């Protein structure tokens, strides 16, 4: 051991920054070393940042941003380690496969409040404060400096990002102010949120006789606390007057207030909570699937594709298998594609498993999400249920991993670390020796191909769990039956809606575009009102009374005149769900109509989402209008009619998955009909009744559709018969974006050789988004190793930095 190493343990640190690799630091504390998985504060270049201990360093190496000198960690963040070694190994695999920094992966795996973060901050110095108050002489005759004023108004300090947002040109001025000694620029570490505590009132051994005889209310409050015994009484359960008496009792030495952790860390109980029995009788296919999967629980890693038609009872199969895993003392992880599915599924899981379920999704308040995550880590609950980020949930003794609606594209993370939740779930199960179950009525072609290759085993649920058959699908050819005066409903669909309403049955209308009007067109010059930041048309949202860009979120007032030619002849064209809702309300005034899309139930409106779903389940809604949120696994027994509006646009998107996505959406939304006592009916309005996706839905023929589509993919050398990586580059300057993409493509060709096919460089289909010009380079190869090497070489050659940004998208799900 060298003298340097003897002075402190050498640690491998992954800093929470978008930089590749890990770094070696020294723990200067004699005789101790930060635990694996601990969060630490370290110097990095000129900054102070947070990071994670991911291992012991074998030898001295450069750390802290590439400097030659070995540097010390500054602090170990208090609290238990954020990760165990299994999760660090999972993070390493994720970082390697998706070519993402390990620190970024680990940061993404922690909920808000659990991770410590370091943020650049600007502080007002005493000299700056005196100068601002015109007590000094440096700028006494100058007008009030806006940056100094903003800092003073905020109490003397602001995060750098916040200050730049308030004053976009602040960066140049800050250097001048710092040089003059008026401000300081440094790093502030925001600590992880402490574990929640329960505030308890506990009786002491003091003499109650010391209380005045006339203090009857105070005596009653004390008696209530004494009756609770040593466990204490939650202060929140006391009335306002009793809390006032508690203060007096504390001063008298008769009671005290204690803060105890709500969720103390404890090992997983070997005897899980009792599991409610299911009254549901399985059909033959369900029983066979449960028997096979339960039998596989003890056999180590195995992956199954549970291919069941809509309404076939896949959820009941999941519940039975998870119950078996919990009886064996093993945990479960269940992923669903969106929060739209979570309330209904969470209700079923809690009905079966009680409080043994932790729900994790972005629609929850951060404190609730953090509390659920910590309960999982402590082993107090054994089942995690959530959207794609729940793949990182700290489930103990993992025994089964379920991915419901595994085909859904929303399992792909499109920003930051661009992982695929479904694929990571299989890897997590593999590393834990657990059972992986992927369920869908319309499996992705990747999963179907994995069955063909023997990587997945297929279990079929070919019939609905109830005696009802799959709904009949009818096609309305809009060339022969054009929409009526409202421009939306054909006569057959309008008549079907009226009949369902008259019978007291529920209907769903599906249109995969939100807003009121999708295009604002000037009849004078022919120009479309477009977003200034993006090359897309602005959508009119009547509820907000504004135009909105669905890509960058920019909103503007509705123009009275054309921005191009000043003509007042602006017309609102195109249809979104908001317009559909208005039309059906007018057409069927007695119907109870609701809308389900991201405007009515976005990620920040989980409570509204639950309300809509609950009302639909209770039969309080007659007609539900929605986007793809209505297609995802909902079970509404009262729905007998599903109408599909304008599916044609999705068929011809410049995406090799367009036909597959169209079939999946249509088959899934069709499956919402006829799940109760009455038979279902589906009406699809289209100008292209002979399209392969349409004809396959009419026959409910997944097998035939998948076979034909796989043949097409094989002939054109697209996934799943080849692997793909998309390099996406963007900059404010078009020439800079093009130059970066050109350098990336040339480096990929040189590194990949004949083993890698390089497409591009080329402008992205949406060439400008959020004010940035976008270029792409697509790489493909049947072999992962040369493909990954070519992508890494391309990323180095592009020299991202400054204004040029590059992202590596492994297994891309969108070409846009």
C-alpha positions in Angstrom: 0.0 0.0 0.0 1.4 3.4 -1.0 1.7 6.2 1.5 -1.0 8.1 -0.4 -3.5 5.2 -0.2 -2.7 4.7 3.5 -3.9 8.2 4.1 -7.4 7.3 3.1 -9.5 4.8 1.1 -9.7 5.3 -2.6 -13.2 5.5 -3.9 -14.8 5.1 -7.4 -17.3 8.0 -7.7 -19.9 8.6 -10.4 -20.7 12.3 -10.3 -24.2 13.4 -10.9 -23.3 15.3 -14.1 -23.6 14.4 -17.8 -20.0 13.4 -18.1 -18.7 10.0 -19.1 -16.8 7.6 -16.9 -16.2 7.5 -13.1 -13.5 9.3 -11.0 -11.2 8.3 -8.2 -11.4 10.3 -5.0 -9.9 9.7 -1.5 -11.8 9.5 1.7 -9.6 11.5 4.0 -11.1 10.1 7.2 -8.5 7.7 8.9 -9.6 4.1 9.2 -13.1 4.6 7.5 -14.5 4.7 4.0 -17.8 5.8 2.6 -20.1 2.9 2.1 -20.8 1.6 -1.4 -23.9 3.4 -2.7 -23.5 6.4 -0.4 -24.0 9.9 -1.7 -21.0 12.2 -1.4 -20.0 15.8 -2.0 -16.9 16.2 -4.1 -14.9 18.9 -5.9 -15.1 18.6 -9.6 -13.0 21.1 -11.6 -13.9 24.5 -10.2 -17.2 23.3 -8.9 -18.6 21.3 -6.0 -21.0 18.5 -7.0 -22.7 15.5 -5.6 -22.0 11.9 -6.7 -22.3 8.3 -5.7 -19.8 5.8 -4.4 -20.0 2.9 -6.8 -16.9 0.9 -5.8 -13.5 0.9 -4.3 -10.8 2.2 -6.6 -8.0 -0.4 -7.2 -5.2 2.2 -7.6 -4.5 5.9 -7.8 -6.2 7.6 -10.8 -7.1 11.1 -11.8 -10.3 12.5 -10.4 -12.3 15.6 -10.1 -12.8 16.5 -13.7 -9.6 15.3 -15.3 -7.0 17.0 -13.0 -3.8 15.1 -12.3 -4.0 15.5 -8.5 -6.0 13.0 -6.5 -8.7 15.0 -4.5 -10.6 14.3 -1.3 -14.3 13.9 -0.9 -15.7 16.8 1.0 -18.6 15.2 2.7 -20.6 12.0 3.0 -24.3 12.8 2.9 -26.0 11.6 6.0 -28.5 8.8 5.9 -28.3 5.2 4.7 -26.7 4.5 1.2 -28.9 5.4 -1.7 -28.2 2.1 -3.5 -27.1 -1.4 -2.7 -24.6 -3.3 -4.8 -27.3 -5.0 -6.9 -28.7 -1.6 -8.0 -25.3 -0.3 -8.7 -24.7 -3.3 -11.0 -28.0 -2.6 -12.7 -27.1 1.0 -13.1 -23.7 0.1 -14.7 -25.5 -2.2 -17.2 -28.0 0.6 -18.0 -25.2 3.2 -18.5 -23.2 0.9 -20.7 -26.0 -0.3 -22.9 -27.7 3.1 -23.4 -24.3 5.0 -23.5 -25.3 7.3 -20.7 -23.2 8.6 -17.8 -23.5 6.3 -14.8 -24.0 9.3 -12.5 -27.0 10.4 -14.6 -28.5 6.9 -14.5 -28.2 6.7 -10.7 -29.6 10.2 -10.3 -32.6 9.3 -12.5 -33.2 6.2 -10.2 -33.8 8.3 -7.1 -37.0 10.1 -6.3 -37.0 13.9 -5.7 -36.0 14.5 -2.1 -33.9 11.3 -1.7 -31.0 12.7 -3.7 -28.7 15.5 -2.6 -28.0 18.0 -5.4 -25.4 20.7 -6.0 -26.6 23.8 -7.6 -24.7 26.8 -8.8 -25.8 29.9 -6.8 -25.1 33.6 -6.9 -24.8 35.4 -3.6 -24.9 39.2 -2.9 -21.8 40.2 -1.0 -21.8 42.8 1.8 -20.1 45.2 -0.6 -22.7 44.5 -3.2 -25.4 45.2 -0.6 -23.9 48.4 0.5 -23.4 49.5 -3.1 -27.0 48.7 -3.9 -28.1 50.7 -0.9 -26.0 53.6 -2.2 -23.9 53.5 1.1 -20.7 52.8 -0.8 -18.9 54.7 -3.4 -18.4 52.1 -6.2 -21.6 52.6 -8.0 -23.2 55.3 -5.9 -24.2 57.5 -8.9 -25.4 54.6 -11.1 -29.0 53.4 -11.5 -30.0 50.4 -9.5 -28.3 47.3 -11.0 -31.1 44.8 -12.0 -29.0 41.8 -11.1 -28.1 43.1 -7.6 -31.7 44.1 -7.2 -33.0 40.7 -8.1 -30.6 39.1 -5.6 -31.6 41.6 -2.8 -35.3 41.0 -3.5 -34.7 37.2 -3.1 -33.0 37.6 0.2 -29.4 37.8 -1.1 -29.1 34.6 -3.0 -30.5 32.9 -6.1 -29.7 29.7 -8.1 -27.7 30.7 -11.2 -30.3 29.1 -13.5 -33.1 31.1 -11.9 -31.2 34.3 -12.2 -30.4 33.7 -15.8 -34.1 32.9 -16.5 -35.1 36.2 -14.9 -32.3 38.1 -16.8 -31.3 36.2 -20.0 -28.1 38.3 -20.4 -27.0 37.9 -16.9 -24.0 35.6 -17.5 -21.8 38.3 -19.0 -22.7 40.9 -16.4 -22.1 38.4 -13.5 -18.4 38.1 -14.4 -18.1 41.9 -14.1 -19.9 42.0 -10.8 -17.9 39.1 -9.4 -14.6 40.8 -10.4 -15.8 43.9 -8.6 -16.6 41.9 -5.5 -20.3 42.7 -5.6 -21.4 39.0 -5.9 -20.0 35.6 -5.3 -20.6 32.6 -7.5 -20.4 29.2 -5.9 -22.1 25.9 -5.3 -24.8 25.1 -2.8 -25.5 21.5 -1.8 -29.2 20.8 -1.3 -29.5 18.0 1.3 -31.7 15.0 0.9 -35.0 15.3 2.6 -35.0 13.8 6.1 -37.1 10.8 6.8 -40.7 11.7 7.7 -41.4 11.6 11.4 -44.5 11.1 13.5 -45.1 13.8 16.2 -46.3 12.1 19.4 -47.5 13.2 22.8 -46.1 10.9 25.5 -47.0 11.0 29.2 -44.1 11.3 31.7 -43.9 10.1 35.3 -44.8 13.5 36.7 -47.5 13.9 39.4 -50.9 14.8 37.9 -51.9 16.1 41.3 -49.9 19.3 40.5 -52.6 20.4 38.1 -55.2 22.8 39.5 -58.4 21.2 40.6 -60.4 23.4 38.2 -58.3 22.4 35.1 -60.8 19.7 34.1 -60.1 20.1 30.4 -56.3 19.8 30.9 -56.8 16.8 33.1 -58.9 15.2 30.4 -56.2 15.9 27.8 -53.6 14.3 30.1 -55.8 11.2 30.7 -56.1 10.8 26.9 -52.3 10.9 26.5 -51.7 8.5 29.5 -54.2 6.0 28.0 -52.0 5.8 24.9 -49.2 4.3 27.0 -45.5 4.3 25.9 -46.5 4.3 22.2 -47.7 7.8 22.6 -50.6 9.6 20.9 -50.2 11.3 17.5 -50.4 15.1 18.1 -52.4 15.3 14.8 -55.2 13.4 16.5 -55.6 16.0 19.3 -58.1 18.8 19.0 -56.9 22.4 18.8 -57.8 23.0 22.5 -56.0 19.7 23.5 -52.9 20.8 21.7 -53.0 24.1 23.7 -53.2 22.0 26.9 -50.3 19.8 25.6 -48.0 22.8 25.7 -49.0 23.5 29.3 -48.6 19.9 30.3 -45.1 19.9 28.7 -44.1 23.0 30.7 -45.5 21.3 33.9 -43.3 18.2 33.2 -46.4 15.9 32.8 -46.0 15.2 29.0 -43.4 15.6 26.3 -43.5 15.7 22.5 -41.4 13.2 20.6 -40.5 12.9 16.9 -40.3 9.2 15.8 -39.5 7.9 12.3 -42.6 6.8 10.5 -40.7 4.2 8.4 -37.8 2.8 10.4 -35.5 0.6 8.3 -36.1 -3.0 8.9 -35.6 -6.3 7.1 -38.4 -7.7 5.0 -40.7 -9.7 7.2 -40.5 -13.4 6.5 -44.3 -13.5 6.9 -45.9 -11.1 4.4 -49.3 -9.5 5.2 -52.3 -11.8 4.6 -53.5 -11.9 1.1 -57.2 -11.6 0.3 -58.6 -14.6 -1.5 -59.9 -13.9 -5.0 -63.5 -14.8 -5.7 -62.8 -15.0 -9.5 -62.9 -18.5 -11.0 -60.2 -18.9 -13.6 -60.9 -20.3 -17.0 -58.8 -23.1 -18.4 -56.2 -20.8 -20.2 -55.8 -18.6 -17.1 -55.4 -21.6 -14.8 -52.7 -23.1 -17.1 -50.9 -19.8 -17.2 -50.9 -19.4 -13.5 -49.7 -22.9 -12.9 -46.9 -22.5 -15.4 -45.7 -19.1 -14.0 -46.0 -20.1 -10.3 -44.0 -23.2 -11.1 -41.3 -21.1 -12.7 -40.9 -18.8 -9.6 -38.5 -21.2 -8.0 -36.5 -21.9 -11.1 -34.4 -18.7 -11.4 -34.7 -16.2 -14.3 -37.2 -16.9 -17.0 -39.1 -14.5 -19.3 -42.7 -15.1 -20.5 -44.9 -13.3 -23.0 -48.5 -13.4 -21.7 -50.4 -12.9 -25.0 -54.0 -12.4 -24.0 -56.8 -10.8 -26.0 -58.4 -7.7 -24.5 -60.5 -8.7 -21.5 -58.8 -12.1 -21.2 -58.0 -11.6 -17.5 -54.3 -11.0 -17.6 -54.4 -8.9 -14.5 -55.9 -11.8 -12.5 -53.0 -13.9 -13.7 -50.5 -11.3 -12.4 -52.2 -11.1 -9.1 -52.1 -14.9 -8.5 -48.5 -15.2 -9.4 -47.5 -12.2 -7.2 -49.5 -13.7 -4.4 -47.4 -16.9 -4.7 -44.2 -14.8 -4.7 -45.2 -12.9 -1.6 -46.1 -16.1 0.2 -42.5 -17.2 -0.5 -41.2 -13.9 1.0 -40.2 -12.4 -2.4 -41.0 -9.0 -3.8 -42.8 -7.9 -7.0 -42.4 -5.0 -9.4 -45.3 -4.1 -11.8 -44.9 -1.6 -14.6 -47.7 0.1 -16.5 -47.2 2.4 -19.4 -48.9 5.5 -18.0 -50.5 6.9 -14.9 -53.8 6.6 -16.7 -53.7 2.9 -15.9 -52.5 3.3 -12.4 -55.6 4.2 -10.4 -57.7 1.2 -11.5 -54.8 -1.3 -11.3 -53.7 0.1 -7.9 -57.3 -0.4 -6.6 -57.3 -4.0 -7.7 -53.8 -4.6 -6.1 -54.8 -3.0 -2.8 -58.0 -5.0 -2.7 -55.9 -8.1 -2.9 -52.7 -7.1 -1.0 -53.8 -4.3 1.3 -51.1 -1.9 2.3 -48.4 -4.2 0.8 -48.4 -2.0 -2.3 -46.4 1.1 -3.0 -47.5 3.2 -5.9 -44.8 5.2 -7.8 -45.6 7.6 -10.7 -45.1 11.2 -11.7 -48.7 12.2 -10.9 -48.2 11.8 -7.2 -47.0 14.7 -5.0 -43.2 14.4 -4.4 -43.6 13.7 -0.7 -46.0 10.7 -1.3 -43.6 9.3 -4.0 -40.6 9.7 -1.7 -42.5 8.0 1.2 -43.5 5.1 -1.0 -39.9 4.7 -2.3 -38.5 4.7 1.3 -41.0 2.1 2.5 -39.9 -0.2 -0.4 -36.3 0.3 0.5 -37.0 -0.4 4.2 -38.8 -3.6 3.2 -42.0 -2.5 4.8 -43.9 -3.2 1.6 -43.1 -5.8 -1.0 -44.9 -4.7 -4.2 -44.0 -1.7 -6.3 -46.5 -0.5 -8.9 -45.7 2.4 -11.3 -44.8 3.8 -14.6 -41.5 3.3 -16.4 -39.2 5.0 -13.8 -40.4 2.4 -11.2 -38.1 0.0 -12.9 -35.5 1.4 -10.5 -37.7 0.9 -7.4 -35.7 -0.7 -4.5 -37.9 -3.8 -4.1 -36.2 -6.3 -1.8 -35.8 -10.0 -2.6 -37.3 -9.4 -6.1 -39.1 -12.5 -7.3 -41.4 -11.4 -10.2 -41.4 -8.5 -12.6 -44.5 -7.7 -14.6 -44.7 -5.3 -17.6 -48.4 -4.7 -18.5 -49.2 -3.5 -22.0 -45.6 -4.2 -22.9 -46.1 -2.9 -26.4 -46.8 0.6 -25.4 -44.3 3.2 -26.7 -44.5 5.3 -23.6 -42.2 2.8 -21.8 -39.4 4.5 -23.8 -37.8 7.5 -22.0 -37.3 10.2 -24.7 -35.1 12.7 -22.7 -32.1 12.4 -20.5 -31.1 8.7 -20.1 -33.1 7.3 -23.0 -33.8 3.8 -21.6 -36.7 1.5 -22.4 -38.6 0.5 -19.3 -39.7 -2.9 -20.7 -36.3 -4.0 -21.8 -34.7 -2.8 -18.5 -37.4 -4.7 -16.6 -36.3 -7.9 -18.3 -32.6 -7.2 -17.4 -33.5 -6.4 -13.8 -35.3 -9.7 -13.5 -32.4 -11.5 -15.1 -29.9 -9.9 -12.6 -32.1 -10.7 -9.7 -32.9 -14.3 -10.8 -36.6 -13.4 -11.0 -39.5 -14.2 -13.2 -40.3 -11.6 -16.0 -43.8 -11.5 -17.4 -44.6 -9.2 -20.3 -48.4 -8.9 -21.0 -50.3 -7.5 -24.0 -53.2 -8.1 -26.3 -51.0 -6.7 -29.1 -47.4 -7.6 -28.3 -44.6 -5.6 -29.8 -42.9 -7.2 -32.8 -39.7 -7.2 -30.8 -41.4 -9.5 -28.2 -43.0 -11.6 -30.9 -39.6 -12.1 -32.5 -38.1 -13.0 -29.1 -40.7 -15.8 -28.8 -39.6 -17.0 -32.3 -35.9 -17.0 -31.2 -36.7 -18.9 -27.9 -35.7 -16.0 -25.7 -39.3 -15.6 -24.4 -41.8 -18.4 -23.7 -45.3 -17.6 -24.9 -48.5 -18.2 -22.9 -51.8 -17.6 -24.6 -55.1 -16.4 -23.3 -57.1 -16.6 -26.5 -60.6 -15.9 -25.1 -62.1 -13.3 -22.8 -62.5 -14.2 -19.2 -66.2 -13.5 -19.4 -68.5 -15.5 -21.8 -68.7 -12.4 -24.2 -66.8 -12.7 -27.5 -64.5 -9.9 -28.8 -66.6 -7.0 -30.3 -67.7 -6.9 -33.9 -65.7 -4.3 -35.9 -67.5 -2.4 -38.7 -65.8 -0.1 -41.2 -67.4 3.1 -42.4 -65.8 4.0 -45.7 -65.8 7.8 -45.6 -65.6 8.0 -49.4 -69.1 6.5 -49.5 -70.5 7.8 -46.2 -68.9 11.2 -45.7 -69.3 13.0 -42.3 -72.4 14.9 -41.7 -72.8 18.7 -41.3 -70.6 18.7 -38.2 -67.7 17.4 -40.3 -67.1 14.6 -37.8 -69.7 11.9 -37.4 -70.9 9.7 -40.3 -74.5 8.7 -40.3 -73.8 5.1 -39.2 -71.7 6.2 -36.2 -74.2 8.9 -35.2 -77.1 6.5 -35.3 -75.1 3.9 -33.2 -74.3 6.6 -30.6 -78.0 7.5 -30.4 -79.0 3.9 -30.0 -76.5 3.3 -27.2 -77.6 6.4 -25.3 -81.3 5.3 -25.7 -80.4 1.9 -24.2 -78.6 3.5 -21.3 -75.2 2.1 -22.4 -71.9 3.8 -22.5 -69.8 4.8 -25.5 -66.2 5.9 -26.2 -65.1 8.1 -29.1 -61.3 7.9 -29.9 -59.3 10.6 -31.6 -55.6 10.7 -31.1 -55.3 14.5 -31.3 -56.1 16.9 -28.5 -57.1 20.6 -28.6 -60.0 22.2 -30.5 -58.6 23.0 -33.9 -55.2 21.6 -35.0 -54.6 24.3 -37.7 -55.1 28.1 -38.0 -55.1 28.9 -41.7 -55.2 32.3 -43.4 -57.6 32.3 -46.3 -55.9 35.4 -47.6 -52.3 34.2 -48.1 -52.6 30.5 -47.3 -50.1 30.6 -44.4 -50.6 28.4 -41.3 -49.9 30.0 -37.9 -46.8 28.2 -36.7 -44.8 28.1 -33.5 -41.9 30.5 -33.6 -39.7 27.9 -31.9 -40.8 24.8 -33.8 -41.7 23.9 -37.4 -45.2 22.8 -36.4 -48.6 24.5 -36.5 -50.1 25.9 -33.3 -53.2 24.1 -31.9 -56.1 26.2 -30.7 -57.3 25.2 -27.2 -60.8 26.8 -26.7 -60.8 26.1 -22.9 -57.6 28.1 -22.5 -58.5 30.6 -25.2 -55.0 30.4 -26.6 -52.8 28.8 -29.2 -50.5 26.1 -27.9 -47.4 24.3 -29.4 -47.6 20.6 -28.3 -43.8 20.3 -28.6 -42.3 23.2 -26.7 -45.4 24.3 -24.7 -45.3 27.9 -26.0 -48.7 29.6 -25.9 -49.9 32.8 -27.6 -53.1 34.7 -27.8 -55.4 33.8 -30.7 -54.6 36.2 -33.5 -57.3 38.4 -34.9 -55.3 39.0 -38.1 -52.9 36.9 -40.0 -49.3 37.4 -38.7 -48.0 37.2 -42.3 -50.4 39.3 -44.4 -52.6 41.1 -41.8 -55.7 39.6 -43.3 -58.6 39.0 -40.9 -59.6 35.9 -42.8 -58.2 33.3 -40.4 -60.0 30.0 -40.1 -59.7 27.2 -37.6 -59.4 23.9 -39.3 -58.7 20.3 -38.1 -60.3 18.5 -35.2 -59.1 17.6 -31.8 -60.8 16.0 -28.8 -61.9 19.4 -27.4 -63.9 20.0 -30.7 -65.3 16.4 -30.6 -66.5 17.0 -27.1 -68.3 20.2 -28.1 -69.9 18.6 -31.2 -71.3 15.6 -29.3 -72.6 17.8 -26.5 -74.4 19.8 -29.1 -75.6 16.7 -31.1 -76.7 14.8 -28.0 -77.7 17.5 -25.4 -79.0 15.0 -22.9 -75.9 12.9 -22.8 -73.4 13.1 -20.0 -70.1 13.7 -21.8 -66.6 13.8 -20.5 -63.1 14.1 -22.1 -59.9 12.2 -21.2 -56.7 13.6 -22.6 -53.6 15.3 -21.4 -55.4 18.6 -21.0 -58.0 17.1 -18.6 -55.7 14.5 -16.9 -52.1 15.4 -17.4 -49.2 14.3 -15.3 -49.9 17.1 -12.8 -53.6 16.3 -12.6 -53.7 12.7 -11.2 -56.7 13.5 -9.0 -58.7 14.7 -12.0 -57.8 11.6 -13.9 -59.0 9.4 -11.0 -62.2 11.3 -10.8 -62.9 10.8 -14.6 -62.1 7.1 -14.4 -64.2 6.6 -11.2 -67.2 8.4 -12.8 -66.9 6.3 -15.9 -66.7 3.1 -13.9 -69.8 4.1 -11.9 -71.8 4.8 -15.0 -72.0 8.5 -14.4 -70.6 9.3 -17.9 -72.5 8.3 -21.0 -70.0 9.2 -23.6 -66.2 9.5 -23.1 -64.1 11.3 -25.7 -60.4 10.7 -25.5 -57.0 10.3 -27.0 -54.8 7.1 -26.6 -55.3 7.5 -22.9 -58.7 5.7 -23.3 -57.1 2.8 -25.1 -54.8 1.6 -22.3 -56.3 -1.4 -20.4 -59.3 0.2 -18.8 -62.1 -2.1 -17.8 -65.5 -0.3 -18.2 -68.2 -3.0 -18.3 -70.9 -0.5 -19.4 -69.2 0.4 -22.7 -70.9 -1.3 -25.7 -69.8 1.1 -28.4 -66.4 2.4 -29.5 -66.1 4.9 -32.4 -62.8 5.6 -34.0 -62.4 9.0 -35.7 -59.7 9.9 -38.3 -57.1 7.1 -37.9 -55.7 7.7 -41.4 -53.1 10.3 -40.5 -51.2 7.9 -38.2 -50.8 5.3 -41.0 -48.5 7.3 -43.1 -46.2 8.9 -40.6 -42.5 8.7 -41.7 -41.9 6.0 -39.2 -41.3 2.3 -39.9 -43.4 1.5 -36.9 -46.4 3.5 -38.1 -48.5 0.5 -39.3 -47.7 -1.5 -36.1 -48.7 1.4 -33.9 -51.9 2.0 -35.8 -52.9 -1.6 -35.4 -52.1 -1.7 -31.7 -54.1 1.5 -31.0 -57.1 0.4 -32.9 -57.2 -3.1 -31.5 -56.6 -1.8 -27.9 -59.4 0.8 -28.1 -61.7 -1.8 -29.8 -61.1 -4.0 -26.8 -62.8 -1.5 -24.5 -66.2 -2.5 -25.9 -68.3 -5.4 -24.8 -66.5 -6.3 -21.6 -69.7 -6.5 -19.5 -73.1 -8.3 -20.0 -73.9 -6.7 -23.3 -72.1 -7.4 -26.6 -69.7 -4.8 -28.0 -69.6 -3.0 -31.3 -66.7 -1.0 -32.9 -67.1 1.5 -35.7 -64.0 2.8 -37.5 -64.4 5.7 -39.8 -61.7 5.8 -42.5 -60.8 6.7 -46.0 -58.5 3.7 -46.3 -60.6 0.6 -45.4 -58.1 -1.7 -47.1 -55.1 -0.7 -45.1 -53.4 -3.8 -43.4 -53.8 -2.4 -39.9 -57.6 -1.8 -40.5 -58.3 -5.2 -42.1 -56.4 -7.0 -39.3 -58.4 -5.2 -36.6 -61.7 -6.2 -38.3 -60.6 -9.9 -38.0 -58.9 -9.4 -34.6 -56.0 -11.2 -36.3 -52.8 -10.3 -34.5 -51.0 -13.4 -35.6 -51.6 -12.7 -39.3 -50.7 -9.0 -38.9 -47.5 -9.8 -37.0 -46.5 -12.4 -39.6 -46.9 -10.0 -42.5 -45.3 -7.0 -40.7 -42.3 -9.1 -39.6 -41.8 -10.3 -43.2 -41.8 -6.6 -44.3 -39.3 -5.7 -41.6 -37.0 -8.6 -42.5 -37.0 -7.6 -46.2 -36.2 -3.9 -45.4 -33.7 -4.7 -42.6 -35.5 -2.9 -39.8 -35.8 -4.0 -36.2 -36.2 -6.5 -34.8 -33.9 -8.0 -37.4 -31.3 -5.4 -36.8 -30.2 -3.1 -34.0 -30.4 0.6 -34.3 -28.9 3.7 -32.7 -30.0 7.3 -33.5 -27.6 10.1 -33.0 -29.6 13.3 -32.6 -27.7 16.7 -32.8 -29.2 20.1 -32.3 -28.0 23.7 -32.1 -29.4 27.2 -32.6 -27.1 27.6 -35.6 -28.1 25.5 -38.5 -24.5 25.3 -39.8 -23.2 24.1 -36.5 -25.8 21.3 -36.2 -25.1 20.2 -39.8 -21.3 20.2 -39.2 -21.7 18.2 -36.0 -23.9 15.6 -37.7 -21.5 15.4 -40.7 -18.5 14.7 -38.3 -20.5 12.1 -36.4 -21.5 10.3 -39.6 -17.9 10.2 -41.0 -16.6 8.9 -37.7 -19.3 6.2 -37.5 -18.5 5.0 -41.0 -14.8 4.8 -40.2 -15.3 3.0 -36.9 -18.1 0.7 -38.0 -16.8 -0.3 -41.4 -18.8 -2.8 -43.3 -20.4 -4.1 -40.1 -22.5 -0.9 -39.6 -24.9 0.8 -41.9 -24.9 4.6 -41.6 -27.9 6.6 -42.8 -27.3 10.4 -42.9 -26.5 13.0 -41.9 -29.9 14.3 -42.6 -32.3 16.9 -41.2 -34.8 15.5 -38.7 -38.4 15.3 -40.0 -39.2 18.0 -37.4 -36.2 20.1 -38.4 -36.6 22.8 -35.7 -38.0 22.3 -32.2 -37.7 24.7 -29.2 -35.7 27.1 -31.3 -33.0 24.6 -32.2 -32.2 23.0 -35.6 -32.1 19.3 -35.5 -30.1 16.7 -37.5 -29.9 13.0 -37.2 -27.5 10.1 -38.0 -28.9 6.6 -37.9 -26.7 3.5 -37.4 -27.8 -0.1 -37.8 -26.2 -3.5 -37.5 -27.2 -7.0 -36.6 -24.3 -7.0 -34.0 -24.3 -4.9 -30.9 -20.5 -4.5 -30.4 -19.6 -2.8 -33.7 -22.8 -0.7 -33.5 -21.9 0.5 -30.0 -18.3 1.2 -31.0 -19.4 3.3 -34.0 -21.9 5.3 -31.9 -19.2 6.1 -29.3 -16.7 7.2 -32.0 -19.4 9.4 -33.6 -20.2 11.0 -30.2 -16.5 11.8 -29.7 -16.1 13.2 -33.2 -19.2 15.4 -33.0 -17.5 17.4 -30.2 -20.7 18.4 -28.5 -20.2 21.3 -26.3 -21.0 25.0 -26.3 -24.3 25.3 -28.1 -24.1 21.9 -29.9 -25.9 19.1 -28.1 -25.8 15.4 -28.9 -27.9 12.6 -27.6 -27.4 8.9 -28.2 -30.7 7.0 -28.6 -30.2 3.3 -28.4 -33.1 1.2 -29.7 -35.0 4.4 -30.8 -38.8 4.2 -30.9 -39.4 7.4 -32.9 -37.9 8.8 -36.1 -39.2 12.3 -35.5 
